[in-house]
Structures are given as structure tokens and as C-alpha cells.
Amino acid sequence: MTLRRDFYHHILPSMLAFALSGVYAVTDGFFVGNALGDQALAAINLAFPLTAFLQAVGTGAGMGAAVSYTLAVGSGDRERAREYFGLTAVLLPLLGLLLTLLYLAAAPPILQLFGASGEIYGLAWEYIRFVTYGAIFQVLGTGLVPFIRNMGGSVTAMAAMIAGFGTNILLDYLFVWRIPWGMMGAALATALGQAATFAVCLCFFLVKGERPLLRWRGRGRALLRRVAEVGVSPFGLTFSPNLALILVNKSAVVMGGDPAVTCYAAISYISAVILLLLQGVSDGSQPLLSLLCGQGRGPEARQVRGMACRFSLALAVGCMGVLFLFRGEIAVLFGASPQTARDVAAVLPLFLAGYPFAALSRVTTAYCYATGADRWAYLLIYGEPLLLAAGLLVLPAGLGLWGTWAAVPISQALTAGLSAFLLYRERRVS
């Protein structure tokens, strides 16, 4: 009973936080699409992977250190735990500054590589340029939330993300609809929303009195290597949907032009919410899994993994049912044209079929990196976009645009099959 109570204590705030993060991801599309139309909606969709990369870097670095912190706490090494915290306090701002400089130089050709051209390119570059000015807040906001969660502050982590979400909505309304500043306004709202998340995180650490240790006594390189080894998995888990976004957008441009990109924009926004909700289950279980593993309680860790799998699958099926019923109204939320709304209603059920597979693979991945099985986590995370890329090379040639759409749930199903194999293999070994 205690284990089940601890499971829901971690899972429910994390789910709500990630659900808000998912809505956060589509807020700019909602306001810009309704204010500026289909081309602006497509521009946000093409530019969003660059914004998501900033957040994934912060999540990867923060989660990599947070998992290592919790494993150290579980084994009784409080000094090592504080060293990981101190490393994060230095690493996140440095990454934010580095990415700011990189984006200002490299974002325009990257947008063109993604398939942006003409007016869509101009709108996308305007958006991402102003997002870049606040890149440090993107990295800090997403990087510190995992630490709060692993320090027992799951409710505060949720509050931090709510603060960012609320700020983003308010400023989108002001900067896009009322002033209006268009794409620039949406980008500023996103950056300042993450600044609000960072402010809540900073208050948590000050109130809690958790002090980072900034002396590593020659162990800094080893600690950094460990953070990178663990962080590659949550980075990939956070960014892999955006790898799919990049690949599918590129294929959609080739097979169906701007109308196909606009159709996929609405679908990808909805999918982002659902996939982040499922990630809320997997990441919510991570602190408990890492703590149990650090304490040598493997059977109980596997019990938590089973609860997470069942809960995530039920959640995925429920979301499928709701979205199927309202498939005709979804695109209208983003100000899409009637033709785009009809296209979305026809295509969306194919994407819904992949949600249960994604639920299983995300829980399995989180279990792997939370318990130190990094190689298996890498295989699951980076195998899915590779499978998707292979599908996009083959399926559209025979099925046209429908082959582009079908490649997404097929790659998710194959990844889930690999997850099931790994769980079966672990059961045989144990």
C-alpha cells in the first residue's frame, strides 16, 4: 500500500505538470494560428523543433544530474549528491549561453533545411530569433524542474510549470492579440514563460536551503561524464517527438506541399500534448525507481514499473477515445481553414493508433535510465526516429502522402515491440 501511495504521489503531479507543458507547447500555435492564419501555423510548426531542442538540452542535463543525485542519496552519499547539484548550477547557464550564440548563427540555414521557404521561412525565422534571446531561461527552467522533483518537491515542480504556462498564455494574449506583435510576441511570451518557471525553481532552492557543492576535488570530469551518460536518455526522450516532427514535415513538404505541412501542424500539436502526458507518467516514476535502485530494492522497482505501464496504457487508450470523438473540431482550435480541418479529421485516427505503443516504450525507457541501464535506454530512444526515417524512405514511394502519415504509428509499434522484448529478457535474467 505504501509503495502504491508513493507511486501516485510522484505520478499525479508529474502528469499534470507535463500536461501543462504539452499545452504550453501548443499555446503559440493557437494564438498565432488564429491571429495570422495557416502560414503562420505552419511556420510555428517548422520552427518548434529548435525551441524543443533548447528545452531537451535543459531536461537532459538536469535529469542526468538529478538521477545521479537521487542514486547518491539512496546509497547514503550526501556529499556526492551535493556535488551533482553544484555541477548542474554551473552547467545549465553555460549551455544556455552556448546555445544562444549557436542559434543566432545556425538557425536560418537549419530552417531552410527543415523545408521552410518564402513567407513561411520569414515568419519562422522571426519567431525563432526572439526565442533565442531567451534561450538561457529555456535551459534553466527545464533543467531545474527535474531536481525539484528528485528532492521531494513534486508539487512545487508542478507549480513551477503552471507558473510558466500561465505566464505564456497571458503574454501570448497580450503580445499576439492585443498589441499585436505577431510572431515576435509569441516568441517573447515563450521565453518569459520559462523565466517564470526558473523563478519558482530558484525560490524552492532558497527556501529549502539545499546548497550546491561547487568543489569537486578532481572528480568534476567523472561527474560530468556520468551526467552526460544518463542525460542522453532523457534528452532523447524529450526531443525524439521533434525528430519525428522534422522528418515528417520534410516528407510532407515533398509529398503534399504547404497544405500537408499545415495539416500535420494541428496533428503534431495535439500529439505533443498526449506524448508529454505519457512522459509525465514515465518521468514521474523515475525518482522512485532511482531511489529503490540505489537502495538495492530491485523487485519493488520492477513493481513500480509495472504500475507505470498499466497506468500509462490506460491513459493512452482514454486519450485515443476522446480525440477520436472530437477529431473534426481539433484543427478549428488553431484557426485552420475548413479544408485543413477536414484533412486533420481524416488523418488523425492513424496517429491515434500509435499512442498505446508510445506509452509502453516511454515507461520502459524511463525505467532503463532511472536504474542505470543506459545502453538499453539509448536503443529505445534513438531507435524510434531511425525506424521512422527508414519508413519515410520506403512508405511514401508506394502510398504517397498516406505513407508519410503511416510511418509514424508503425515506428512506434516497432519500438514498443523492442521494449516488450527487453522487459521479457530482463525477467528471464532475473
Residue, then its C-alpha position, 0 to 999 in steps of 0.5 A: m500500500t505504501l509503495r502504491r501511495d508513493f507511486y501516485h504521489h510522484i505520478l499525479p503531479s508529474m502528469l499534470a505538470f507535463a500536461l501543462s507543458g504539452v499545452y504550453a507547447v501548443t499555446d503559440g500555435f493557437f494564438v498565432g494560428n488564429a491571429l495570422g492564419d495557416q502560414a503562420l501555423a505552419a511556420i510555428n510548426l517548422a520552427f518548434p523543433l529548435t525551441a524543443f531542442l533548447q528545452a531537451v538540452g535543459t531536461g537532459a542535463g538536469m535529469g542526468a544530474a538529478v538521477s545521479y543525485t537521487l542514486a547518491v542519496g539512496s546509497g547514503d552519499r550526501e556529499r556526492a549528491r551535493e556535488y551533482f547539484g553544484l555541477t548542474a548550477v554551473l552547467l545549465p547557464l553555460l549551455g544556455l549561453l552556448l546555445t544562444l550564440l549557436y542559434l543566432a548563427a545556425a538557425p536560418p540555414i537549419l530552417q531552410l533545411f527543415g523545408a521552410s521557404g518564402e513567407i513561411y521561412g520569414l515568419a519562422w525565422e522571426y519567431i525563432r530569433f526572439v526565442t533565442y534571446g531567451a534561450i538561457f531561461q529555456v535551459l534553466g527552467t527545464g533543467l531545474v524542474p527535474f531536481i525539484r522533483n528528485m528532492g521531494g518537491s513534486v508539487t512545487a515542480m508542478a507549480a513551477m510549470i503552471a507558473g510558466f504556462g500561465t505566464n505564456i498564455l497571458l503574454d501570448y494574449l497580450f503580445v499576439w492579440r492585443i498589441p499585436w506583435g505577431m510572431m515576435g510576441a509569441a516568441l517573447a511570451t515563450a521565453l518569459g514563460q520559462a523565466a517564470t518557471f526558473a523563478v519558482c525553481l530558484c525560490f524552492f532552492l532558497v527556501k529549502g536551503e539545499r546548497p550546491l557543492l561547487r568543489w569537486r576535488g578532481r572528480g568534476r570530469a567523472l561527474l560530468r561524464r556520468v551526467a552526460e551518460v544518463g542525460v542522453s536518455p532523457f534528452g532523447l526522450t524529450f526531443s525524439p517527438n521533434l525528430a519525428l516532427i522534422l522528418v515528417n514535415k520534410s516528407a510532407v513538404v515533398m509529398g503534399g506541399d504547404p497544405a500537408v505541412t499545415c495539416y500535420a501542424a494541428i496533428s503534431y500539436i495535439s500529439a505533443v500534448i498526449l506524448l508529454l502526458l505519457q512522459g509525465v507518467s514515465d518521468g514521474s516514476q523515475p525518482l522512485l525507481s532511482l531511489l529503490c535502485g540505489q537502495g538495492r530494492g530491485p523487485e519493488a522497482r520492477q513493481v513500480r514499473g509495472m504500475a507505470c505501464r498499466f497506468s500509462l496504457a490506460l491513459a493512452v487508450g482514454c486519450m485515443g477515445v476522446l480525440f477520436l470523438f472530437r477529431g473534426e473540431i481539433a484543427v478549428l482550435f488553431g484557426a485552420s481553414p475548413q479544408t485543413a480541418r477536414d484533412v486533420a479529421a481524416v488523418l488523425p485516427l492513424f496517429l491515434a493508433g500509435y499512442p498505446f505503443a508510445a506509452l509502453s516504450r516511454v515507461t520502459t525507457a524511463y525505467c532503463y535510465a532511472t536504474g542505470a541501464d543506459r545502453w538499453a535506454y539509448l536503443l529505445i530512444y534513438g531507435e524510434p526516429l531511425l525506424l521512422a526515417a527508414g519508413l519515410l524512405v520506403l512508405p511514401a514511394g508506394l502510398g504517397l502522402w498516406g505513407t508519410w502519415a503511416a510511418v509514424p504509428i508503425s515506428q512506434a509499434l516497432t519500438a514498443g515491440l523492442s521494449a516488450f522484448l527487453l522487459y521479457r529478457e530482463r525477467r528471464v535474467s532475473 
